[in-house]
Amino acid sequence: MAEIRVLVVEDDPIAADAHAEYVRRLDGFTLAGVARTGAEALAFLPPGGRSAAPGKPADPPPTDPPAGVDLILLDMNLPDAHGLDLIRRIRGLGLPADVIAITAVRDLQVVRSAISSGIVQYLIKPFTFSAFAEKLTTYQGFRENLTGQAASTTQSEVDHALAALRPAAPQAFLPKGLSEETLRAVVQHLRGLAEPTSALGIAESLNLSRVTARRYLEYLAEQKSVRRTPRYGTRGRPEFEYRWAR
């Protein structure tokens, strides 16, 4: 699958640089650009989006605009427009980019309005890289599920796609000895595999012990997040292989 092109829309320079660096650290994502205003954000989008943000004159488009934007990380408080107005503008233009709100705004009405406008995630500042990675990784799974389908779909496929937007398991409910960070690494690795793998395969790829890898895989199997099937043709203790439940 092609890398997901991400546009960071954030007026605070320090936060913008941090979010851009976070994007660069994630496999499967590439930074399309950074915009500091609503007008700059629209300038990164296809020609239909290059008019001004509501009530403001248009900024000139980038001299070398990116080939496209798949995902927008959008702050709600911009100097020339509210994030909700920008989302409505993007939707009104029929642009296909998805939006994750990244903001300090906790007002419930804004959250509700953002959800009704079609955002796929809402991340409240301040947050850690771990929380950021979780939101983008779950979005990645959602996008992969939809991209892999034909022109029509089934209820099961839709359910799997929407389920990908939910984290594999909140840290509070993890069994003793399992960490959220390692679980997220195992989930991300499984999602990127085209073929099933074993506990040994996970252990070697993520530099874990085989016993540790098996504990995470068995936990995910119990949660119905992965499918576990016997691997035949090997001697000794039966071995299982695991595939992400798409």
N, C-alpha and C positions, 0 to 999 in steps of 0.2 A: 504494500500500500504506500502511496506517495506521502511524503512528510506533510504535516498539517502546518500551513502558513499562518502565523499569529501576528496580529497587530495589537500593540500595547497602546492604549489611549489613557494617558495620565498626565496631569499638569504639573505635579510635583517632580522636579528633576531627580531627586534621590530615589523616590519610589519608582519612577519610570525606569531608571537604570537598574534597580534591583529586580523588577519584574522581567525586564529584558534578559538579564543574566539568568534568572530562573528558567526562562524559556529555553535558552541555549543549553542548559544542563540536562534537559529532558530528551530522551531518545524519541524519535518520531515527530519532533516539532522543529520548526525553523522560524526565526524571527523575520517577519516581513517588513517591520518598521516600527517606529515610535512616533506617536502624535501627541501634541500637548494641548490641542484644542479640538472642538467638534469639527471646525472647518478643515483642519489638517487631517482629521480622521476620514472625512468624506473624500478628501483629495487622494487618499490611498485606494479608494474603491473604484469600480468601473466608471466610465465617463458619465453615466447617469447620476452618479453620486457626487459629482464634483461641484455642485452649487453650494452656496453658503449654508452654514448652520443657521437655524431660525433666528431672524432678526439681525444677522450680521453679514457684512460683505464677504464675498468669497476670497479665500487665499489662493494664490497660484498653485497648481498641482506640482508634485515633486518633479524635478527635472528628469529623474529616472524611476518612475513608479514601479512597484513590484508587480509580478505577473498575476497576482490575485491574493485574496485574503480569505481564509477558511474560517478563522476564529478571531473574534475581537475581545480583548480583555479591557473592559470599559469601566472607568471611574464615573460615578454619578455626578460629581461636582466639577464641572469644567468652566473655564473663565467665560466662554461665549455661549454655552448651552447646558441644559440639564441632560444627564445621561438618558433619561426617559424620552426626552424629545429626540435625541439622536437615534435611539432604538426605533421609535416610530417612523423616523425619516428613512432609515435603512429598510424597514419592513415595507413602507409605502413605495419605495423604489423597486421592490421585488428582488433585492440583492440576497444571495444565498448564504452569506456569512452568518455563523452562529455567534452568540454573545454570552460571555461570562461576566457578570457584574463583579467588580473588585472595588470595594468602597468602604468608607467608614460610616456610611449612612445606615442607621439601624431602624429608622422610622418604618413602622409596619405597613403603612399605606404605600410607601415607596417600594417596599419589598413585594407587596401584592401586585402593584402596577407593573413592576419589572417582570414578575412571573407571568402575568397575563399578556405581556408584550412578547413573550416567547424566549426569554433567556433560558439557558440550559443549566446554569449554576449561579450561586450567589455566595461570594466569599467576602467576609467582613474583616476589615483591617483592625488591628494589626494581626498578622498571621506568620507562621513559620514556613520555610521551604517545604517541609513535609506536608502541611495542609494544602499548599499551592499544588504540589505534585499530585496529591490525591485527587483534587478537582480536575486537573487536566488529564490524568490517567483514566479516570472514569469517563470523561468526555471522549477520550480516544477509543475506549471500548464501545461506547455508544455509536460513534461514527463508523467504526469498523463493521459492526453488526449491520448497519443500514447500507453501507457501501457494498457489502458482499451479497446483497439480495438482488433478485431480478426486478423487473418493472412492477410486478405485483408481489404481494407478501401474504403471510398467514398470521393468525392471531399469536401463535407461538413465537414467531420471529419478531413481531412487534413487542411482545412481552420481554423477550431476551434483550432487545435493543434498549428498552426503557429501564430494565433492571441494571444495565451497565452504568447508568447514571448514579446508582446508589453504591456507596463504598462497600467493599467486601465484608467488613465487620468493624464496628466501632471498637476502639481500644478498650473501653470499659468492659466489654463482653468477651474479650479474648481470654482463653484459658491461661493459667499461670505458666510462665516460661516462654510465651509467644509475644513477640513485639510487633507493634503496628508497622514500623519501618521495614522489618524483614518481610512481613506478610505482604506489604505493598510491592516490594521487589519481586517476590515470588509471583504475585498476580500479574504484574507488568510483563514479566518474562513469559509466563504461560500464554498471555494474550498475544504475544508476538510470534508464537510458534505455529507453523502450519501443520505439524505432525505431533502426535502425543509423545510424551517424554516420561522418564522414570525418575525416582527419587535420586538415583545416582546422577542422572543428567542435570537435574536442578542443582544438586550439590556441587558438581564440577563447574557449572556456569556461574553460580553465585558465591562460590568459595565458602560453602557450608559443609558441615559434616552430613553424611548420608542419613543418620538418625534424625538430625534436625530438619533436613529437607523433607523427610517422610512425615514428620509431625505436622508441618505446615500443609503438606498436600492432603493428609488425612483430615485435617481440620476443614480445609476447603471442600473436600468431598462430602463431609458431614453437612456442610452448609449448602450443598447442591450447587456450589460455584464451579466445581470441576467434575468431570465424568471419570470414574475409575474403572478400568477394565483389566482383566488378567492378561499377562504377557506369556504366551505359551512358547515352548521350544527351548526352555532353559532348564538346566539341572538344579537340583537342590531346592531351597525354599522358593515357593511361587513369588513372582515379582509382578507388581502392578504398573500400568502406565496411566498417565493422567493427561487429560485434554480440557482446556477451558470450555465451559458450557456456553457456547455461543447462542 
